[in-house]
Amino acid sequence: MARFKPIHQGLKLLPVDFDRQVIPGSFEYALCHLVDHELDLSAFHARYRNDVDGASAFAPAVLIKIILLAYSRGIISSRKMEAACRENVLFIAVSGDSQPHFTTLAAFVSSMGDTVARLFAQVLLICDRQGLIGREMFAIDGVKLPANASKAKSGTRADYQRQVDKMEHAAKQLLEKHQSADNAPTDEALAKREAQKLERLQKEAQQLRDWLNKNPEDRKGSKGSIRLSNRTDNESAKMATGKGVIQGYTGVAAVDEKSQIIVDAQAHGTGSEQELLLPVIQATEALRSVETVITADAGYHSQANLKALAQLQINAYVPDNGYRKRDERYADRHVHAAKPDPLWNKAKPPKKSTCFKTADFRLAEDRSHCLCPAGKRLYSNGSNCTINGYAAMKFSGAKQDCVPCERRKECLRTPEKTATRQVSFFQGKRDIHENHVDRMKVKIDSDAGREMITRRFATVEPVFGNLRGNKRLHRFTLRGKAKVDGQWKLYCLVHNVEKLANHGYAQ
């Protein structure tokens, strides 16, 4: 019978040299050298007031090393960080066997605030010193991630007021029921449940009242619109993604093409990407050169953004939503959309029955009115209008004709809400030479534009793949825009340090 060497599976004490655990060329080696010899942590040291009195504290350098190393390994929980500092040799070596409590780590992350931006800027200067920033092209894109907030607790002040009134009415009914049944025999178990329900209703109604008093106004969106508030994190936003609606933040990053260094990172509580382009443009002004090209996703395309870029004299490529239809390279995209996907089904749902289109309405020769498919007249309410850069004539039906019409369901998308039908007849473009959207379409459809779209994909998409796939950034764990922005910058900081390590930093 063959003989094999014994395998030891029990407890064994081993001498560990911490210096030999941190290998040159690795992420942790670059991180330790960066924190110990490069970064200015005076802003963190200024928080402590225990020079004479008070207990000794963990050094900020140690906490920063632990947090960034944990984020690089996909560990976001402070409890798991604490366990790693006790059980993982690499974490023990990097932290110098410090073993901070998870509450210390959690409090340090949530209180970093603007100091994260200073760390990010310092690492960015080191990346520039190492020659990793080419300034030839910056690719801008964003990712929507869930926040530490309840999607069910979103609404406007009017929605919350209706909820309060409903709760108070239910509580009033329970009180009246108890008062009327005081002298009658009742079931003790039922009375106990109703008392608990009454207490819960009163407590929730009071919490809503306190929130309404604390937030006297609705959140304002773009162009004065009302944005939904959230009672758990009022700076987060309800936003639509490819996998459903989430309550979260949009993490925006500007990535340099040369080595995929993130040159700017911001988190915003809005799902509208159009309003996030100019803040990134302003933040990267110091890093850009005259020849720097800006590329962005189609979500940032708007007349206002393109006009602002033109005024700043920035060479930019921002495609519109229809650029794939004009590009022959995407001619067979429907074949891939029909394939099954393990995450979600990309196949488009069957189209619902459409309403009457503009072609179904007959314009009068004198253009004073038009006739609908039911033979009713629609009257002019705008003979020289501009809609999205197009000259148009608008017509609207009369209530006495539209309300009793038997073909309302064929004519209106929401006949129960909309009283009359409106139709617009377009006459052509206005000021085509000053229309920035048309100029950008011509630019995108050129050979240079198509090349820039491909280069943007290759620059920014792998960065988000690294953060979400390798680093397992699936959600933000903090609340409030300042804290979430700091956490997003920390993850982007990890990405940049990883790039430094891969390019031979500190070797």
Beta strands, then each sheet from edge to edge (+ up, - down):
strand 1: 137-146
strand 2: 154-155
strand 3: 219-220
strand 4: 226-227
strand 5: 229-230
strand 6: 237-241
strand 7: 244-256
strand 8: 262-268
strand 9: 293-296
strand 10: 315-317
strand 11: 362-363
strand 12: 369-371
strand 13: 377-387
strand 14: 390-397
strand 15: 422-429
sheet 1: 6+ 7- 1+ 9+ 10+
sheet 2: 2+ 5-
sheet 3: 3+ 4-
sheet 4: 6+ 7- 8+
sheet 5: 11+ 12- 13+ 14- 15+
end
